[in-house]
């Protein structure tokens, strides 16, 4: 089994800007400008997470929810505390 931290995300495509809108219970609320067409919103999600976390996009994997707003994502090489701190840090 691959190592990594698993997080849950609610993705809101077609937003006015790319940003992390906070956390509701155990799920990060993330907004991206890309439409949910041809994987564009998923690509924007991975790019945004990689930038916020300071890791390469290849260390982020969508495990489930490829065509849903509710996604489960694995992030390699960071602790749960690091992920939470970096994602919830104001831009």
Phi and psi in degrees as a GROMACS rama.xvg file:
@    title "Ramachandran Plot"
@    xaxis  label "Phi"
@    yaxis  label "Psi"
@TYPE xy
-73.3088  145.674  UNK-2
-83.7258  160.104  UNK-3
146.505  166.728  UNK-4
-99.3546  135.339  UNK-5
-102.247  129.106  UNK-6
-122.815  160.339  UNK-7
-110.366  141.493  UNK-8
-133.374  140.69  UNK-9
-108.142  112.235  UNK-10
-94.6911  129.153  UNK-11
-116.166  95.3263  UNK-12
-74.1839  169.121  UNK-13
59.1625  36.7183  UNK-14
-87.2848  172.678  UNK-15
-75.529  -23.6526  UNK-16
-154.489  162.81  UNK-17
-85.5428  117.736  UNK-18
-165.932  165.561  UNK-19
-95.9772  118.151  UNK-20
-92.4769  12.912  UNK-21
114.594  -162.297  UNK-22
-136.374  131.538  UNK-23
-115.111  116.199  UNK-24
54.2309  -113.41  UNK-25
-106.22  14.4625  UNK-26
-122.662  129.228  UNK-27
-77.5061  135.579  UNK-28
-99.6182  116.049  UNK-29
-125.099  130.462  UNK-30
-110.291  136.016  UNK-31
-131.985  152.909  UNK-32
-78.5886  -22.8482  UNK-33
-66.7714  147.858  UNK-34
-79.5406  158.344  UNK-35
-82.4215  58.9057  UNK-36
-128.373  133.132  UNK-37
53.5058  33.9551  UNK-38
75.2804  7.42114  UNK-39
-63.5615  -40.0928  UNK-40
-66.8063  -37.9626  UNK-41
-64.982  -41.6358  UNK-42
-61.7357  -43.5012  UNK-43
-64.4403  -37.8775  UNK-44
-61.4823  -49.021  UNK-45
-63.6237  -41.2902  UNK-46
-62.6654  -44.6154  UNK-47
-63.6356  -45.7609  UNK-48
-61.8301  -43.9016  UNK-49
-60.044  -43.9958  UNK-50
-63.8875  -47.081  UNK-51
-65.4688  -36.636  UNK-52
-88.0866  -15.6096  UNK-53
71.2996  35.6106  UNK-54
-130.368  162.137  UNK-55
-70.4585  149.41  UNK-56
-58.0083  -27.1109  UNK-57
-67.256  -15.734  UNK-58
-88.9883  7.79269  UNK-59
-122.106  129.281  UNK-60
-134.739  131.16  UNK-61
-82.6179  115.385  UNK-62
-84.5797  -40.6592  UNK-63
-149.533  158.272  UNK-64
90.5858  26.8752  UNK-65
-55.4432  -33.239  UNK-66
-115.092  18.1346  UNK-67
-121.068  161.332  UNK-68
-74.2268  -27.5493  UNK-69
-92.6204  117.822  UNK-70
-126.247  152.592  UNK-71
-115.242  127.63  UNK-72
-127.402  138.097  UNK-73
-103.948  132.459  UNK-74
-120.723  123.396  UNK-75
-90.8542  153.2  UNK-76
70.2711  15.4296  UNK-77
-133.544  151.398  UNK-78
-83.4707  159.986  UNK-79
-57.1643  -37.3375  UNK-80
-64.901  -42.959  UNK-81
-61.0574  -43.4482  UNK-82
-62.1443  -49.6954  UNK-83
-61.5042  -45.8517  UNK-84
-59.3762  -46.0301  UNK-85
-72.3872  -38.4183  UNK-86
-72.5525  -32.9423  UNK-87
-94.0807  0.0953736  UNK-88
-69.9283  133.409  UNK-89
-60.9258  141.523  UNK-90
